[in-house]
Amino acid sequence: NVDVGFYTSWIHGKFMFNNATLEEIFKQVVRWYDVDILFASEDLKKIRFTGSITRHKSIDALLRLIEITSPINITLNGDRYVINSK
């Protein structure tokens, strides 16, 4: 069975991630918010995340949700978000 709601959540204004890698998630974040992201190491890209948030939240709210529930820190360095290990 396929969870259609998961694949159409963007229509209803939600970002949903189900065991997605941070690399996959941040590719979408770059497109949605037109920001630049830098991973401090390649290993960080492989970390998996599951969660959802309304698309009407700010990028900071989305990043804080990911940061709180993952073993990473996200900092803003100039105009680029940098992903580091905790």
N, C-alpha and C positions, 0 to 999 in steps of 0.2 A: 504494500500500500504506500502511496505517495502522500505526503503532507502538503496539499496544495496551498494551504494557508502560509506555510513557510516560504514558498516560492513567490507568492503574490503579496506578501506583507508590505512591500514598498508602495503598493497601490493605496494601502490604508495608512500610509505615513509612518511605518515602522521599519526599523533596521533589525533584522533577526539573523543571528549567527548560530549555527549548529555544528560544533566541533570544527570550526573553520580555523585555518592558520592565521597568525597575525599578519603574515604577508598578504593573504587573500583579503582580510578585513581592511588593511590599510590601503590597498589598491582602490577599494571602494571609497574610503575616507578621502583620499586624494581627489577623486572625481567629484564626490558630493560637495566637499567644502573648498575645493581649489586651494589646497595647501601642499607644502613640501614636507616629506617625512624621510628621516634618515635612521636606519637601524645601526646601532653601535657594533653589532656582530651578526653574522649570518645565522647563527643558532637561534637568535630571537625570532626570526621569521617563522620558525617551525613550531612555536608554542601554539597550542590550540585553545580556542575560546568558544564558549556557548553563552548566549544572552540576547536580550532585546532591549531596545530603547525607542521611544518615539522620535521620529525624524525631525520634529519641531524643536528639539533640544539643541542647544549650542554645541559646537565641536568640543568645547571644554567639558561639558557634561558627558558626552560620549567617551572622551578620552579618560576622564576620571573613573567612569564605570569600568572600563577595560583595565585601567591601572589598579584599581582597588581589588579586582577579582583575578588578577594575573601577577606573575612574578616579575613585573617590569615597572620602571619609572619612566614617565614621559615629561620632558621639559621642553620649553620653548626657547630656542637659541636664535635670536634675531627673528627671521621669518620662517624658520624651519623647526618642526617638532622632532626631537631626538628621542629614540627608544633605547633605554639601557636596562640592564639587569638590576634587580633590587639588591 
